[in-house]
Amino acid sequence: MATRRQVEEWVHGYERAWRSPGTAILAELFSDDASYRLSPYEEPALGLEAIGVVWERERDGPEEPFTMESEIVAVEGDRAVVRVEVRYGEPKRQEFRDLWLLRFEDGLCVEFEEWAFWPERPYTESRDPS
C-alpha cells in the first residue's frame, strides 16, 4: 500500500535525483528490477542500470535549469497517478505536462510509465495527410 504522503516524498526524491550528478541515487527510488517506460508504447527500460542509461540520455546534466510542479491525482493500493508540469529554461526553452502511472512495493517504484504532452504537438493523429 502506498500513501499520498509516500508518493509525494517519492516525487520530491525523483526531482532531487534528476538534479543530482550520476545515477546512484536511483536506488533510493526504484527497485532493482523496476520497469521504466517513457511512453505507453515504448519498450521499458528494465532494472536500475537500464534506467540509469535512459536518465543520462534524456537529461542535459544535473545543472540544467528547470522547474517542476506536481499534483497527486490518485493513490489506490500500490498504485498512484501524478500530474507533472516541467518547464526548462535557457538555452533550450521547453515545457511539457506529464501523467505518471506508478506502482510501488516496499516504498520503491517497480513500474513507472510516463504520458508526456508538449504544447506544440497535437495529442491526436491528424486526419489531414498533408
DSSP file with accessible surface (Angstrom, degrees, kcal/mol):
  #  RESIDUE AA STRUCTURE BP1 BP2  ACC     N-H-->O    O-->H-N    N-H-->O    O-->H-N    TCO  KAPPA ALPHA  PHI   PSI    X-CA   Y-CA   Z-CA
    1    1 A M              0   0  186      0, 0.0     2,-0.4     0, 0.0    77,-0.3   0.000 360.0 360.0 360.0 136.0    0.0    0.0    0.0
    2    2 A A        -     0   0   10     75,-3.1     2,-0.3    77,-0.1    75,-0.1  -0.883 360.0-148.6-110.8 145.7    1.2    3.5   -0.8
    3    3 A T     >  -     0   0   71     -2,-0.4     4,-2.4     1,-0.1     5,-0.2  -0.737  27.7-112.8-107.0 162.0    0.0    6.6    0.9
    4    4 A R  H  > S+     0   0  134     -2,-0.3     4,-2.8     1,-0.2     5,-0.2   0.904 119.7  53.3 -58.0 -40.9   -0.3   10.1   -0.6
    5    5 A R  H  > S+     0   0  141      2,-0.2     4,-2.6     1,-0.2    -1,-0.2   0.920 108.4  48.8 -62.3 -43.6    2.5   11.2    1.7
    6    6 A Q  H  > S+     0   0   89      2,-0.2     4,-2.3     1,-0.2    -1,-0.2   0.911 112.6  48.2 -63.4 -40.8    4.8    8.5    0.5
    7    7 A V  H  X S+     0   0    0     -4,-2.4     4,-2.7     2,-0.2    -2,-0.2   0.925 110.5  51.5 -66.1 -43.1    4.0    9.3   -3.2
    8    8 A E  H  X S+     0   0   80     -4,-2.8     4,-2.2     1,-0.2    -2,-0.2   0.936 111.6  46.9 -58.5 -45.5    4.6   13.0   -2.5
    9    9 A E  H  X S+     0   0  100     -4,-2.6     4,-2.3     1,-0.2    -1,-0.2   0.890 111.0  52.6 -64.3 -37.9    8.0   12.2   -0.9
   10   10 A W  H  X S+     0   0   15     -4,-2.3     4,-2.3     2,-0.2    -2,-0.2   0.929 108.1  50.3 -64.4 -43.1    8.8    9.9   -3.9
   11   11 A V  H  X S+     0   0    2     -4,-2.7     4,-2.2     1,-0.2    -2,-0.2   0.921 110.9  49.1 -62.7 -42.3    8.1   12.6   -6.4
   12   12 A H  H  X S+     0   0   95     -4,-2.2     4,-2.4     1,-0.2    -1,-0.2   0.905 110.8  51.2 -62.9 -38.6   10.3   15.1   -4.5
   13   13 A G  H  X S+     0   0    2     -4,-2.3     4,-2.6     2,-0.2    -2,-0.2   0.872 106.5  54.6 -64.9 -35.8   13.0   12.4   -4.5
   14   14 A Y  H  X S+     0   0   13     -4,-2.3     4,-2.4     2,-0.2    -2,-0.2   0.943 109.8  46.1 -62.3 -47.3   12.6   12.0   -8.2
   15   15 A E  H  X S+     0   0   42     -4,-2.2     4,-1.7     1,-0.2    -2,-0.2   0.930 112.5  50.7 -62.4 -43.1   13.2   15.7   -8.8
   16   16 A R  H  < S+     0   0  128     -4,-2.4     4,-0.4     1,-0.2    -2,-0.2   0.918 110.6  49.9 -60.1 -41.3   16.2   15.7   -6.4
   17   17 A A  H >< S+     0   0    0     -4,-2.6     3,-1.3     1,-0.2    -1,-0.2   0.901 107.2  53.6 -65.4 -40.3   17.6   12.7   -8.3
   18   18 A W  H 3< S+     0   0   23     -4,-2.4    -1,-0.2     1,-0.3    -2,-0.2   0.849 111.2  47.4 -63.2 -32.2   17.1   14.4  -11.7
   19   19 A R  T 3< S+     0   0   94     -4,-1.7    -1,-0.3    -5,-0.2    -2,-0.2   0.467  99.6  89.3 -86.7  -2.4   19.1   17.4  -10.3
   20   20 A S  S <  S-     0   0   28     -3,-1.3     2,-0.1    -4,-0.4    41,-0.0  -0.718  82.5-110.0 -98.9 146.7   21.9   15.1   -8.9
   21   21 A P  S    S+     0   0  104      0, 0.0     4,-0.3     0, 0.0     3,-0.2  -0.398  82.1   6.1 -69.4 148.6   25.0   14.0  -10.7
   22   22 A G  S    S-     0   0   35      1,-0.2    -2,-0.1     2,-0.1    39,-0.0  -0.062  83.0 -97.8  73.6-175.0   25.2   10.4  -11.6
   23   23 A T  S >  S+     0   0   47      2,-0.1     3,-1.8     1,-0.1     4,-0.3   0.327  87.0 105.0-128.5   7.7   22.5    7.8  -11.2
   24   24 A A  G >  S+     0   0   91      1,-0.3     3,-1.7    -3,-0.2     4,-0.2   0.850  74.5  67.0 -59.2 -32.1   23.4    6.0   -8.0
   25   25 A I  G >  S+     0   0   29     -4,-0.3     3,-2.1     1,-0.3     4,-0.3   0.705  79.2  81.2 -64.1 -17.7   20.5    7.9   -6.3
   26   26 A L  G X> S+     0   0    3     -3,-1.8     4,-2.8     1,-0.3     3,-1.8   0.811  78.0  69.3 -59.5 -27.3   18.0    5.9   -8.4
   27   27 A A  G <4 S+     0   0   53     -3,-1.7    -1,-0.3    -4,-0.3    -2,-0.2   0.707  93.0  58.5 -65.3 -17.7   18.4    3.0   -6.0
   28   28 A E  G <4 S+     0   0  126     -3,-2.1    -1,-0.3    -4,-0.2    -2,-0.2   0.593 117.9  30.8 -82.3 -12.4   16.5    5.2   -3.4
   29   29 A L  T <4 S+     0   0    7     -3,-1.8    80,-3.2    -4,-0.3     2,-0.3   0.730 116.8  45.6-113.0 -38.1   13.6    5.5   -5.8
   30   30 A F  E  < S-a  109   0A   0     -4,-2.8    -1,-0.2    78,-0.2    80,-0.2  -0.875  76.0-115.2-118.5 148.4   13.3    2.3   -7.9
   31   31 A S  E >   -     0   0A  16     78,-2.2     3,-1.7    -2,-0.3    16,-0.1  -0.306  40.0-103.7 -70.4 162.4   13.6   -1.4   -7.2
   32   32 A D  E 3  S+     0   0A 129      1,-0.3    16,-1.4    15,-0.1    17,-0.3   0.810 122.7  36.9 -57.6 -32.2   16.5   -3.3   -8.7
   33   33 A D  E 3  S+     0   0A 126     14,-0.2    -1,-0.3    15,-0.1    77,-0.1   0.058  87.8 150.7-111.1  26.5   14.2   -4.8  -11.3
   34   34 A A  E <   -     0   0A   0     -3,-1.7    13,-3.3    12,-0.1     2,-0.5  -0.128  42.4-131.5 -60.8 153.7   11.9   -1.8  -11.9
   35   35 A S  E     -aB 111  46A  22     75,-2.2    77,-2.5    11,-0.2     2,-0.5  -0.926  21.6-171.3-106.7 129.6   10.3   -1.1  -15.3
   36   36 A Y  E     -aB 112  45A   6      9,-2.5     9,-3.0    -2,-0.5     2,-0.5  -0.958   3.8-178.0-129.4 111.8   10.7    2.4  -16.6
   37   37 A R  E     -a  113   0A  61     75,-3.2    77,-2.2    -2,-0.5     6,-0.1  -0.940  18.1-166.5-118.1 121.5    8.6    3.4  -19.7
   38   38 A L  S    S+     0   0   30     -2,-0.5    78,-0.4     5,-0.3    -1,-0.1   0.598  83.8  16.4 -79.5 -12.0    8.9    6.9  -21.3
   39   39 A S  S >  S-     0   0   34      3,-0.1     3,-1.5    76,-0.1    -1,-0.2  -0.973  80.6-115.2-156.0 148.4    5.8    6.3  -23.3
   40   40 A P  T 3  S+     0   0   31      0, 0.0    75,-0.1     0, 0.0    -1,-0.0   0.752 117.1  45.3 -62.0 -19.2    3.0    3.8  -23.1
   41   41 A Y  T 3  S+     0   0  208      2,-0.1     2,-0.2    -3,-0.0    -3,-0.0   0.435  94.6  93.5-105.0   0.3    4.0    2.3  -26.4
   42   42 A E  S <  S-     0   0   93     -3,-1.5    -3,-0.1     1,-0.1     0, 0.0  -0.641  84.4-104.5 -89.7 152.9    7.8    2.1  -25.9
   43   43 A E        -     0   0  166     -2,-0.2    -5,-0.3     1,-0.1     2,-0.1  -0.505  46.8-113.2 -67.4 140.7    9.6   -0.9  -24.6
   44   44 A P        -     0   0   25      0, 0.0     2,-0.4     0, 0.0    -7,-0.2  -0.405  14.8-118.2 -78.1 152.5   10.5   -0.3  -20.9
   45   45 A A  E     -B   36   0A  16     -9,-3.0    -9,-2.5    -2,-0.1     2,-0.6  -0.767  36.1-147.6 -78.3 133.1   14.0    0.0  -19.5
   46   46 A L  E     +B   35   0A 120     -2,-0.4     4,-0.4   -11,-0.2   -11,-0.2  -0.930  51.4   3.5-115.0 119.1   14.3   -2.9  -17.1
   47   47 A G  S  > S-     0   0   11    -13,-3.3     4,-2.4    -2,-0.6   -14,-0.2   0.037  89.4 -74.8  95.1 159.4   16.4   -2.6  -14.0
   48   48 A L  H  > S+     0   0   37    -16,-1.4     4,-2.6     1,-0.2     5,-0.2   0.868 126.8  52.7 -59.1 -41.8   18.4    0.2  -12.3
   49   49 A E  H  > S+     0   0  170    -17,-0.3     4,-1.9     1,-0.2    -1,-0.2   0.943 112.0  45.1 -63.1 -44.9   21.3    0.1  -14.8
   50   50 A A  H  > S+     0   0   35     -4,-0.4     4,-2.0     2,-0.2    -2,-0.2   0.893 112.3  51.9 -66.6 -37.9   19.0    0.4  -17.8
   51   51 A I  H  X S+     0   0    0     -4,-2.4     4,-2.7     1,-0.2    -1,-0.2   0.924 107.5  53.5 -64.0 -41.0   17.0    3.2  -16.1
   52   52 A G  H  X S+     0   0    5     -4,-2.6     4,-2.4     1,-0.2    -2,-0.2   0.898 106.3  52.3 -59.7 -39.4   20.3    5.0  -15.4
   53   53 A V  H  X S+     0   0   86     -4,-1.9     4,-1.9     2,-0.2    -1,-0.2   0.932 110.1  48.6 -63.4 -43.6   21.2    4.8  -19.1
   54   54 A V  H  X S+     0   0   14     -4,-2.0     4,-2.5     1,-0.2    -2,-0.2   0.937 110.8  50.9 -61.5 -46.2   17.9    6.3  -20.0
   55   55 A W  H  X S+     0   0    1     -4,-2.7     4,-1.9     1,-0.2    -1,-0.2   0.927 110.6  47.4 -59.1 -47.2   18.3    9.1  -17.5
   56   56 A E  H  < S+     0   0   91     -4,-2.4    -1,-0.2     1,-0.2    -2,-0.2   0.851 114.7  47.7 -66.3 -30.1   21.8   10.0  -18.8
   57   57 A R  H  < S+     0   0  145     -4,-1.9    -1,-0.2    -5,-0.2    -2,-0.2   0.877 114.9  44.9 -74.8 -35.7   20.5   10.0  -22.3
   58   58 A E  H  < S+     0   0   93     -4,-2.5     2,-0.3    -5,-0.2    -2,-0.2   0.729 105.7  62.4 -86.4 -24.1   17.4   12.1  -21.6
   59   59 A R     <  -     0   0    9     -4,-1.9   -41,-0.0    -5,-0.2     0, 0.0  -0.758  68.5-139.8-107.6 155.8   18.9   14.9  -19.4
   60   60 A D  S    S-     0   0  111      1,-0.4     3,-0.1    -2,-0.3    -1,-0.1   0.572  71.9 -73.8 -82.8 -10.7   21.5   17.5  -20.2
   61   61 A G    >   -     0   0   13    -43,-0.1     3,-1.7     1,-0.1    -1,-0.4  -0.650  55.7 -68.4 133.7 168.2   23.0   17.1  -16.7
   62   62 A P  T 3  S+     0   0   27      0, 0.0    -1,-0.1     0, 0.0    -2,-0.0   0.696 125.1  59.3 -66.6 -15.2   22.2   17.9  -13.2
   63   63 A E  T 3  S+     0   0  161     -3,-0.1   -44,-0.1     2,-0.1   -43,-0.0   0.457  71.2 124.9 -91.5  -2.1   22.7   21.7  -13.8
   64   64 A E    <   -     0   0   18     -3,-1.7     2,-0.4     1,-0.1    -3,-0.1  -0.383  67.0-117.8 -61.9 133.9   20.0   22.0  -16.5
   65   65 A P        +     0   0   66      0, 0.0    24,-2.4     0, 0.0     2,-0.3  -0.601  53.6 136.9 -79.1 124.1   17.6   24.7  -15.4
   66   66 A F  E     -C   88   0A  16     -2,-0.4     2,-0.4    22,-0.3    22,-0.2  -0.984  40.5-140.8-157.3 158.8   14.0   23.6  -14.9
   67   67 A T  E     -C   87   0A  75     20,-2.3    20,-2.1    -2,-0.3     2,-0.4  -0.931  17.5-162.9-118.0 150.2   11.0   23.9  -12.6
   68   68 A M  E     -C   86   0A  26     -2,-0.4     2,-0.4    18,-0.2    18,-0.2  -0.992   7.6-177.4-137.7 125.2    8.8   21.1  -11.8
   69   69 A E  E     -C   85   0A 117     16,-2.6    16,-2.9    -2,-0.4     2,-0.3  -0.957  11.3-173.4-118.7 143.4    5.3   21.2  -10.3
   70   70 A S  E     -C   84   0A  53     -2,-0.4     2,-0.4    14,-0.2    14,-0.2  -0.958  16.0-168.4-139.2 155.1    3.3   18.1   -9.4
   71   71 A E  E     -C   83   0A 109     12,-2.4    12,-3.2    -2,-0.3     2,-0.6  -0.978  24.5-131.8-140.6 125.4   -0.1   17.1   -8.2
   72   72 A I  E     -C   82   0A  19     -2,-0.4    10,-0.2    10,-0.2     3,-0.1  -0.695  23.9-178.0 -77.7 118.9   -1.1   13.7   -7.0
   73   73 A V  E     -     0   0A  76      8,-2.4     2,-0.3    -2,-0.6     9,-0.2   0.876  61.8  -7.6 -85.8 -42.4   -4.2   12.8   -8.8
   74   74 A A  E     -C   81   0A  43      7,-1.7     7,-2.5   -70,-0.0     2,-0.4  -0.994  47.1-169.9-157.4 147.5   -4.9    9.4   -7.2
   75   75 A V  E     +C   80   0A  34     -2,-0.3     2,-0.4     5,-0.2     5,-0.2  -0.974  19.0 162.5-138.0 123.3   -3.4    6.8   -4.9
   76   76 A E  E >   -C   79   0A 166      3,-2.6     3,-2.3    -2,-0.4     2,-0.2  -0.934  62.1 -44.4-144.9 120.1   -5.1    3.4   -4.5
   77   77 A G  T 3  S-     0   0   26     -2,-0.4   -75,-3.1     1,-0.3    26,-0.0  -0.414 124.6 -19.0  61.9-123.1   -3.4    0.4   -3.1
   78   78 A D  T 3  S+     0   0   54    -77,-0.3    26,-2.9    -2,-0.2     2,-0.3   0.299 122.8  87.2 -98.2  10.2    0.1    0.1   -4.6
   79   79 A R  E <   +CD  76 103A 125     -3,-2.3    -3,-2.6    24,-0.2     2,-0.3  -0.825  49.3 179.6-116.5 151.2   -0.7    2.5   -7.5
   80   80 A A  E     -CD  75 102A   3     22,-2.3    22,-2.9    -2,-0.3     2,-0.4  -0.986  16.9-151.8-145.2 153.1   -0.6    6.2   -8.0
   81   81 A V  E     -CD  74 101A  41     -7,-2.5    -8,-2.4    -2,-0.3    -7,-1.7  -0.998  18.7-174.5-124.7 129.0   -1.2    8.8  -10.7
   82   82 A V  E     -CD  72 100A   0     18,-2.0    18,-2.8    -2,-0.4     2,-0.5  -0.987  17.4-146.4-128.2 134.2    0.7   12.0  -10.7
   83   83 A R  E     -CD  71  99A  95    -12,-3.2   -12,-2.4    -2,-0.4     2,-0.4  -0.873  24.5-173.7 -97.3 129.4    0.3   15.1  -12.9
   84   84 A V  E     -CD  70  98A   0     14,-2.5    14,-3.4    -2,-0.5     2,-0.5  -0.976  15.4-165.2-129.2 137.3    3.6   16.8  -13.5
   85   85 A E  E     -CD  69  97A  22    -16,-2.9   -16,-2.6    -2,-0.4     2,-0.4  -0.992  12.6-173.4-122.2 126.1    4.4   20.1  -15.3
   86   86 A V  E     -CD  68  96A   8     10,-2.6    10,-2.1    -2,-0.5     2,-0.4  -0.970   8.1-172.1-123.6 135.0    8.0   20.8  -16.3
   87   87 A R  E     -CD  67  95A  91    -20,-2.1   -20,-2.3    -2,-0.4     2,-0.3  -0.991   9.4-157.3-127.5 121.8    9.5   23.9  -17.7
   88   88 A Y  E     -CD  66  94A  32      6,-3.5     6,-1.3    -2,-0.4   -22,-0.3  -0.764  11.6-149.0 -95.7 143.8   13.1   24.0  -18.9
   89   89 A G    >   -     0   0   20    -24,-2.4     3,-0.9    -2,-0.3    -1,-0.1  -0.129  39.6  -3.7 -96.3-164.8   14.9   27.3  -19.2
   90   90 A E  T 3  S+     0   0  117      1,-0.3    -1,-0.2     3,-0.1     4,-0.0  -0.211 111.4  30.1 -62.5 149.3   17.7   28.6  -21.5
   91   91 A P  T 3  S+     0   0  124      0, 0.0     2,-0.7     0, 0.0    -1,-0.3  -0.999 134.9  26.1 -86.7  -9.6   19.4   27.7  -23.6
   92   92 A K  S <  S-     0   0  103     -3,-0.9     2,-0.4     2,-0.1    -4,-0.0  -0.852  75.6-158.3-118.3  95.4   16.7   25.3  -24.7
   93   93 A R        +     0   0  174     -2,-0.7     2,-0.3    -6,-0.1    -4,-0.2  -0.595  30.1 146.9 -74.8 128.9   13.2   26.5  -23.6
   94   94 A Q  E     -D   88   0A  54     -6,-1.3    -6,-3.5    -2,-0.4     2,-0.3  -0.982  23.3-173.0-158.5 149.4   10.8   23.7  -23.4
   95   95 A E  E     +D   87   0A  67     -2,-0.3     2,-0.3    -8,-0.2    -8,-0.2  -0.986   8.1 167.7-144.4 154.6    7.7   22.7  -21.4
   96   96 A F  E     -D   86   0A  20    -10,-2.1   -10,-2.6    -2,-0.3     2,-0.4  -0.980  25.7-132.5-158.3 161.0    5.6   19.7  -21.1
   97   97 A R  E     -DE  85 117A 111     20,-2.7    20,-2.9    -2,-0.3     2,-0.3  -0.956  27.2-168.5-118.1 140.7    2.9   18.1  -19.0
   98   98 A D  E     -DE  84 116A   4    -14,-3.4   -14,-2.5    -2,-0.4     2,-0.4  -0.907  21.8-152.5-124.5 154.0    3.0   14.5  -17.9
   99   99 A L  E     -DE  83 115A  66     16,-1.6    16,-2.5    -2,-0.3     2,-0.5  -0.994  20.7-158.0-116.9 130.5    0.9   11.9  -16.3
  100  100 A W  E     -DE  82 114A   4    -18,-2.8   -18,-2.0    -2,-0.4     2,-0.6  -0.952   4.9-159.7-107.7 128.0    2.9    9.4  -14.4
  101  101 A L  E     -DE  81 113A  63     12,-2.9    12,-2.0    -2,-0.5     2,-0.4  -0.943  23.7-177.3-103.8 119.1    1.4    5.9  -13.7
  102  102 A L  E     -DE  80 112A   4    -22,-2.9   -22,-2.3    -2,-0.6     2,-0.4  -0.911  21.5-167.5-123.6 146.6    3.3    4.4  -10.8
  103  103 A R  E     -DE  79 111A  42      8,-1.9     7,-3.2    -2,-0.4     8,-1.5  -0.999  16.9-159.9-131.1 135.4    3.3    1.1   -8.9
  104  104 A F  E     - E   0 109A  15    -26,-2.9     2,-0.3    -2,-0.4     5,-0.2  -0.853  16.6-177.7-118.0 149.6    5.1    0.7   -5.6
  105  105 A E  E >  S- E   0 108A  97      3,-2.6     3,-2.2    -2,-0.3    -2,-0.0  -0.966  80.9 -12.3-140.3 127.7    6.4   -2.2   -3.5
  106  106 A D  T 3  S-     0   0  168     -2,-0.3     3,-0.1     1,-0.3  -104,-0.1   0.850 128.7 -54.3  51.8  39.1    8.1   -1.6   -0.1
  107  107 A G  T 3  S+     0   0   46      1,-0.2     2,-0.3  -106,-0.1    -1,-0.3   0.382 117.7 105.7  81.9  -6.1    8.3    2.2   -0.8
  108  108 A L  E <  S- E   0 105A  51     -3,-2.2    -3,-2.6   -78,-0.0     2,-0.4  -0.836  75.5-112.8-108.0 148.0   10.2    1.8   -4.1
  109  109 A C  E     +aE  30 104A   0    -80,-3.2   -78,-2.2    -2,-0.3    -5,-0.3  -0.625  32.5 173.6 -76.9 128.3    8.7    2.2   -7.6
  110  110 A V  E    S+     0   0A  11     -7,-3.2   -75,-2.2    -2,-0.4     2,-0.4   0.591  72.1  32.8-107.9 -18.9    8.5   -1.0   -9.5
  111  111 A E  E     +aE  35 103A  72     -8,-1.5    -8,-1.9   -77,-0.2     2,-0.4  -0.972  62.3 177.7-141.1 126.5    6.6    0.3  -12.5
  112  112 A F  E     +aE  36 102A   2    -77,-2.5   -75,-3.2    -2,-0.4     2,-0.4  -0.997   3.7 176.1-127.5 123.6    6.9    3.8  -14.0
  113  113 A E  E     -aE  37 101A  51    -12,-2.0   -12,-2.9    -2,-0.4     2,-0.4  -0.994  12.8-156.4-131.7 127.5    5.0    4.8  -17.1
  114  114 A E  E     - E   0 100A  23    -77,-2.2     2,-0.5    -2,-0.4   -14,-0.2  -0.849  12.8-170.7-108.1 137.3    5.1    8.3  -18.5
  115  115 A W  E     - E   0  99A  93    -16,-2.5   -16,-1.6    -2,-0.4     2,-0.3  -0.900  22.7-173.7-122.0  95.6    2.5   10.0  -20.7
  116  116 A A  E     - E   0  98A  23     -2,-0.5     2,-0.4   -78,-0.4   -18,-0.2  -0.748   9.1-172.4-100.1 141.9    4.1   13.3  -21.8
  117  117 A F  E     - E   0  97A  95    -20,-2.9   -20,-2.7    -2,-0.3     6,-0.1  -0.993   6.6-158.1-133.6 138.2    2.4   16.1  -23.8
  118  118 A W    >   -     0   0   64     -2,-0.4     3,-1.4   -22,-0.2   -22,-0.2  -0.891  23.5-127.3-114.9 147.4    4.0   19.2  -25.3
  119  119 A P  T 3  S+     0   0   86      0, 0.0    -1,-0.1     0, 0.0   -23,-0.1   0.816 108.0  50.2 -65.2 -29.0    2.1   22.4  -26.2
  120  120 A E  T 3  S+     0   0  125      2,-0.1    -3,-0.0    -3,-0.0     0, 0.0   0.435 100.1  76.2 -90.9   2.9    3.4   22.5  -29.8
  121  121 A R  S <  S-     0   0  140     -3,-1.4    -3,-0.2     2,-0.0     2,-0.0  -0.938  82.4-120.3-116.4 134.7    2.5   18.9  -30.6
  122  122 A P        -     0   0  109      0, 0.0    -4,-0.1     0, 0.0     4,-0.1  -0.361  10.7-144.5 -69.0 149.5   -1.0   17.6  -31.3
  123  123 A Y  S    S+     0   0  194      2,-0.1     2,-0.3    -6,-0.1    -2,-0.0   0.533  81.5  48.8 -92.7  -7.0   -2.3   15.0  -29.0
  124  124 A T  S    S-     0   0   88      0, 0.0     2,-0.2     0, 0.0     3,-0.0  -0.924  96.2 -93.3-128.0 158.4   -4.2   13.2  -31.7
  125  125 A E        -     0   0  174     -2,-0.3     2,-0.2     1,-0.1    -2,-0.1  -0.447  45.3-114.8 -67.5 135.8   -3.3   12.0  -35.2
  126  126 A S        -     0   0   75     -2,-0.2    -1,-0.1     1,-0.1     0, 0.0  -0.521  12.6-151.9 -72.3 138.0   -4.2   14.5  -37.9
  127  127 A R  S    S+     0   0  245     -2,-0.2    -1,-0.1    -3,-0.0    -2,-0.0   0.657  78.6  86.7 -82.0 -16.6   -6.8   13.4  -40.3
  128  128 A D        -     0   0   97      1,-0.1    -2,-0.1     2,-0.1    -1,-0.0  -0.746  67.9-157.4 -86.4 114.8   -5.3   15.6  -43.0
  129  129 A P              0   0  132      0, 0.0    -1,-0.1     0, 0.0    -3,-0.0   0.634 360.0 360.0 -71.3  -8.2   -2.5   13.6  -44.7
  130  130 A S              0   0  130     -3,-0.0    -2,-0.1     0, 0.0     0, 0.0  -0.244 360.0 360.0 -86.7 360.0   -0.6   16.7  -45.9
